[in-house]
Amino acid sequence: MGKKRIERFTRRDDGSMTIEFVFLFPVLMIIFVSFLGCSMAFVRQSMILNHVNQVARAYSVGFFAEEAAAEQEIVQYSGYFVDEGRS
């Protein structure tokens, strides 16, 4: 009787889609989240590059009196801190 139950259990494929979902869902979520993270980083980089371009254009026409003011505007927008040891 026990052997028949095991044979019947191994022939059934009722839960096969559930098992496939359990194995594939985490992999697909990792791929999706990594694409999302990469796209957000790319958007942020594009925004910073656009702002640097605008500040450089404003500096070239004399909007900023000193180079330090233009650099401060870029640093303030991007959220990065200036390395004080830099010359």
C-alpha positions as CSV (number, residue, x, y, z in Angstrom):
1,M,0.0,0.0,0.0
2,G,2.8,2.4,0.8
3,K,4.6,1.6,-2.5
4,K,1.4,2.4,-4.5
5,R,1.1,5.8,-2.8
6,I,4.7,6.7,-3.6
7,E,4.2,5.6,-7.3
8,R,1.0,7.6,-7.5
9,F,2.7,10.6,-5.9
10,T,5.6,10.5,-8.3
11,R,3.4,10.4,-11.4
12,R,1.3,13.4,-10.4
13,D,2.3,16.8,-11.8
14,D,-0.2,19.0,-9.9
15,G,2.4,21.2,-8.2
16,S,5.0,21.3,-11.0
17,M,4.2,24.9,-11.9
18,T,4.4,26.0,-8.3
19,I,7.9,24.5,-8.0
20,E,9.0,26.2,-11.2
21,F,7.6,29.5,-9.9
22,V,9.5,29.1,-6.6
23,F,12.8,28.5,-8.4
24,L,12.4,31.1,-11.2
25,F,10.7,34.0,-9.4
26,P,13.7,35.0,-7.2
27,V,16.0,34.9,-10.3
28,L,13.6,37.0,-12.3
29,M,13.3,39.5,-9.4
30,I,17.0,39.8,-9.1
31,I,17.3,40.5,-12.8
32,F,14.5,43.1,-12.7
33,V,15.9,44.9,-9.6
34,S,19.4,45.0,-11.1
35,F,18.0,46.5,-14.4
36,L,16.1,49.0,-12.3
37,G,19.2,50.0,-10.3
38,C,21.3,50.4,-13.4
39,S,18.7,52.5,-15.1
40,M,18.3,54.8,-12.0
41,A,22.1,55.2,-11.9
42,F,22.2,56.1,-15.6
43,V,19.4,58.7,-15.1
44,R,21.3,60.2,-12.2
45,Q,24.5,60.3,-14.2
46,S,22.7,62.0,-17.1
47,M,21.2,64.6,-14.8
48,I,24.6,65.5,-13.3
49,L,26.2,65.6,-16.7
50,N,23.5,68.0,-18.0
51,H,23.9,70.2,-14.9
52,V,27.7,70.3,-15.4
53,N,27.2,71.3,-19.0
54,Q,24.8,74.1,-18.0
55,V,27.2,75.4,-15.3
56,A,30.1,75.3,-17.8
57,R,28.0,77.3,-20.3
58,A,27.1,79.8,-17.6
59,Y,30.7,80.1,-16.5
60,S,31.9,80.7,-20.1
61,V,29.5,83.7,-20.5
62,G,30.5,85.2,-17.2
63,F,27.6,84.3,-14.9
64,F,30.0,83.0,-12.2
65,A,32.7,85.4,-11.1
66,E,35.1,82.7,-10.0
67,E,35.8,79.1,-10.9
68,A,35.2,78.1,-7.2
69,A,31.6,79.4,-7.4
70,A,30.9,77.3,-10.5
71,E,32.5,74.3,-8.8
72,Q,30.4,74.9,-5.7
73,E,27.2,75.0,-7.8
74,I,28.1,71.6,-9.3
75,V,29.0,70.0,-6.0
76,Q,25.8,71.4,-4.3
77,Y,23.6,70.0,-7.1
78,S,25.2,66.6,-7.3
79,G,25.4,66.0,-3.6
80,Y,29.0,65.1,-3.6
81,F,31.5,66.7,-1.3
82,V,34.6,68.4,-2.5
83,D,37.9,66.7,-1.5
84,E,39.6,69.4,0.6
85,G,43.0,68.0,-0.1
86,R,42.7,68.6,-3.8
87,S,44.5,71.6,-5.3
